[in-house]
Amino acid sequence: MNELKYAVICVDDDPYILQMLGFQLEKFIEKRTTVIEFFTDPLEAIKNIKQLVAEKIEILFVVVDYQMPHMTGAELVRSLKDLFPEMKFIMLSGQASAIHVDDLVNDNLLESFVSKPWDEKELYSITEGILKKVHN
């Protein structure tokens, strides 16, 4: 029986960052029910998120870098929020300016912003808070 119900999406143009995120997230994401998907291309991420949603897989949250090819993380968040208003986002970046992040926060589009390099405990705390909201 397929128990897969949820997905966590990570979008960053740096494969090393994705690898680190995966390593850290796998420590506290329930693997039996949740898949963690990784994308270096935001356009590919959008396509796959639409497919997961069509398959009735709930996206728990999306971790997104700010500086990427094809579109910024802010543009990705805004385009996905237009399609899926309830989707939760964590921005992870060493490049984002405070103005761009403040705009997203003021527009209530981000759950949190985390500067690179990040602290694993901080990432855990943020994701735990999101997961508690989702599962209640």
Secondary structure, DSSP 8 states (H G I E B T S, - for coil): -----EEEEEE-S-HHHHHHHHHHHTTTS-TTTEEEEEES-HHHHHHHHHHHHHTT-EEEEEEEESS-SSS-HHHHHHHHHHH-TT--EEEEESS--HHHHHHHHHTT--SEEEESS--HHHHHHHHHHHHHHHT-
